[in-house]
Amino acid sequence: MLIEYIHAAMEKAKYEILSDDNTFYGEIPGFDGAYANAETLEKCRDELESILEEWIFFRISRNLSLPRDSQTGKN
C-alpha cells in the first residue's frame, strides 16, 4: 500500500535543469517541502523518492494528513 502510494506520487514529479549550475531539481506538486536537487536526473529521482518516504513518515508521526492519491483514491 505504501509502495503504491509512493509510486503514484513519483509519477506526478516535475523536473527541471537549473540554469545557474546545470543540476536537476525535482518536486512533487501537492507535497510541500518534498524536493531534491542532484547532478543527474537519476540521482535526483532517487533522492526525491527517499525524501518523499521521510516526508510521509514525518507527517504520519505528527498525525498530519497526506495528500489523496488521485489514482487510487487513498491517502
TORVEXLUM-105192 format. One record per residue: x, y, z of N, C-alpha, C in turn; residue in three letters. Coordinates in pm, whole numbers, padded with zeros to 5 digits, always signed. Layout:
BEGIN
XYZXYZXYZALA ...
END
This chain:
BEGIN
+00081-00118+00000+00000+00000+00000+00087+00126+00000MET +00187+00132+00088+00276+00247+00093+00357+00260-00036LEU +00405+00148-00086+00484+00150-00210+00399+00201-00326ILE +00273+00158-00332+00184+00205-00438+00163+00356-00428GLU +00148+00406-00306+00128+00548-00283+00252+00627-00329TYR +00370+00577-00293+00495+00643-00331+00511+00643-00482ILE +00484+00531-00545+00497+00523-00691+00401+00618-00761HIS +00277+00625-00711+00179+00716-00771+00224+00862-00755ALA +00278+00895-00637+00327+01031-00614+00445+01062-00705ALA +00537+00967-00719+00655+00989-00802+00619+01009-00949MET +00508+00950-00992+00465+00970-01131+00424+01115-01156GLU +00389+01188-01050+00349+01328-01062+00468+01423-01053LYS +00586+01372-01025+00704+01457-01005+00735+01538-01130ALA +00781+01658-01106+00822+01750-01212+00970+01779-01195LYS +01043+01780-01306+01187+01801-01302+01226+01915-01395TYR +01333+01982-01360+01388+02085-01446+01539+02093-01425GLU +01607+02147-01525+01750+02170-01514+01769+02314-01471ILE +01841+02335-01364+01866+02470-01314+01975+02536-01397LEU +01946+02654-01446+02038+02721-01538+02167+02770-01471SER +02161+02798-01341+02281+02853-01276+02391+02750-01255ASP +02354+02622-01235+02458+02521-01213+02436+02391-01292ASP +02333+02389-01377+02302+02273-01462+02274+02145-01383ASN +02226+02159-01261+02184+02042-01185+02034+02021-01207THR +01986+01906-01165+01846+01872-01180+01772+01900-01050PHE +01656+01961-01062+01570+01992-00949+01439+01916-00970TYR +01391+01849-00867+01264+01777-00878+01176+01804-00758GLY +01046+01811-00784+00948+01828-00677+00820+01756-00716GLU +00735+01735-00616+00608+01668-00640+00497+01765-00602ILE +00419+01811-00699+00310+01903-00668+00216+01845-00562PRO +00181+01927-00464+00092+01883-00357+00164+01827-00237GLY +00294+01805-00248+00375+01752-00139+00475+01861-00098PHE +00423+01963-00033+00504+02080+00003+00626+02042+00084ASP +00741+02088+00039+00867+02061+00108+00938+01936+00061GLY +00875+01858-00026+00940+01736-00079+01003+01773-00214ALA +01133+01798-00210+01205+01834-00331+01347+01782-00323TYR +01413+01775-00437+01550+01725-00442+01628+01801-00549ALA +01759+01797-00535+01850+01861-00629+01973+01772-00640ASN +02012+01736-00763+02128+01648-00781+02191+01673-00918ALA +02308+01615-00937+02384+01637-01060+02326+01565-01181GLU +02255+01454-01159+02195+01381-01271+02047+01360-01243THR +01971+01336-01348+01828+01312-01333+01803+01186-01250LEU +01881+01082-01273+01864+00957-01198+01888+00979-01048GLU +01994+01051-01015+02022+01079-00873+01913+01167-00813LYS +01862+01261-00891+01756+01348-00844+01630+01266-00814CYS +01595+01174-00902+01478+01088-00879+01497+01003-00754ARG +01615+00942-00740+01642+00859-00623+01633+00940-00494ASP +01692+01059-00496+01690+01145-00378+01547+01191-00347GLU +01471+01225-00450+01333+01269-00430+01249+01157-00369LEU +01267+01035-00416+01191+00923-00360+01227+00901-00213GLU +01355+00911-00180+01398+00895-00041+01340+01007+00047SER +01342+01128-00003+01288+01241+00072+01137+01226+00088ILE +01070+01177-00015+00926+01155-00007+00893+01054+00104LEU +00969+00945+00112+00948+00847+00219+00961+00913+00356GLU +01067+00990+00375+01087+01059+00504+00974+01158+00530GLU +00931+01228+00427+00823+01326+00437+00694+01257+00483TRP +00664+01142+00424+00544+01066+00462+00552+01021+00608ILE +00665+00963+00648+00679+00915+00785+00672+01030+00886PHE +00728+01144+00850+00720+01261+00938+00574+01301+00957PHE +00500+01311+00847+00360+01352+00857+00278+01251+00936ARG +00304+01124+00917+00232+01023+00994+00265+01035+01141ILE +00392+01058+01173+00433+01067+01314+00371+01187+01385SER +00331+01287+01308+00270+01408+01365+00118+01410+01348ARG +00062+01297+01305-00082+01285+01279-00133+01390+01181ASN -00051+01420+01081-00089+01514+00976-00142+01436+00856LEU -00233+01494+00784-00291+01425+00670-00190+01417+00555SER -00213+01320+00470-00134+01303+00348-00220+01342+00230LEU -00159+01391+00124-00237+01421+00003-00305+01295-00049PRO -00427+01310-00095-00501+01198-00152-00440+01164-00288ARG -00421+01035-00309-00368+00988-00438-00482+00983-00539ASP -00471+01058-00646-00578+01067-00743-00598+00936-00822SER -00496+00851-00824-00510+00727-00898-00582+00619-00819GLN -00553+00610-00689-00616+00505-00610-00727+00557-00521THR -00732+00689-00500-00831+00747-00410-00799+00726-00264GLY -00676+00683-00234-00635+00655-00097-00540+00761-00048LYS -00538+00782+00086-00438+00869+00146-00320+00784+00186ASN 
END
